[in-house]
C-alpha cells in the first residue's frame, strides 16, 4: 500500500512540473528541437548527411589551386581556425575548397568571426588556373562582424548572411563577434531555389539559375564575368579575407 501511495505521489509531482513548464511558455524536453535540426529538416529524406569536417582532420579539404591546407589553418577545440600569416607572398591566398564537387545540396555549418573580421562561404567553385580567387567563380554567403567591419556600412547586400553583393538579409540575426553562428545554405538547381537560414531564421532566398539569377548578377559587381556563378556543379569554399575566422560541424546533404 505504501508503495502504491509513493508511486501516485511521484506521478502527481511530474505532471505538475510539466504543466508549469507549459504554462511558463517552455516546451517539454521531448519537444525541444535545436535550430540546426529544424533547418536541416527542410532537406527531408533526399540523402544522408556527409561530414566534411568533424573537428579532427582536413581530409575533405585543400587549398584553392594548391595541395594540402597550409600552416595558416589550425584545428583547435574541434574547429578549423584560420590565422592570417604575418608575412605572405604577393597574391598568396589560403582559401580552402572541398576536394569533392556538389550540385544540389543542403550545407550546414557553424562560423565564428573575429572582431572586425571578414570571410565567406562559397559554392559552385571551379578551380581554374587563370582565376586566382575562389570568388571569381563561386557565389558567396557573407561572413562578417556587422558591428565593426566597414563593409557592413555598404548596405545589407554586404552584411553577414547576404548573398554577397546580390541579396541582403531580411534582418540581422547574427551573434556578436567571437560567438558561434549556425548557417544552413540550400542550393537546388532542379527547383531553382536557394536560401540561407542563419541561427534558425530564414534571412534570404534567391533563384540559382535562369533569368532570375542573371538579373541579380547584372546588378552586382560580377556583371560581365565569364565564370561567376556559371558552374552548377562545383566545390564548397571557405574564404581567406585576411582575418581570423573559425568553422566547425560542417556537413552536407545531397538533394540529387
Secondary structure as UniProt FT lines:
FT   HELIX           2..23
FT   TURN            24..25
FT   HELIX           29..31
FT   HELIX           35..40
FT   HELIX           41..43
FT   TURN            44..45
FT   STRAND          49..53
FT   TURN            59..60
FT   STRAND          61..63
FT   TURN            64..65
FT   TURN            71..72
FT   STRAND          73..76
FT   TURN            77..78
FT   STRAND          79..82
FT   TURN            90..91
FT   STRAND          96..102
FT   STRAND          105..113
FT   TURN            115..116
FT   STRAND          118..125
FT   TURN            129..130
FT   HELIX           134..136
FT   STRAND          139..144
FT   TURN            146..148
FT   HELIX           150..154
FT   HELIX           156..158
FT   TURN            160..161
FT   TURN            164..166
FT   TURN            177..178
FT   STRAND          181..188
FT   TURN            189..192
FT   STRAND          193..198
FT   TURN            199..200
FT   STRAND          201..206
FT   HELIX           210..218
FT   TURN            221..224
FT   TURN            228..229
FT   STRAND          234..238
FT   STRAND          245..254
//
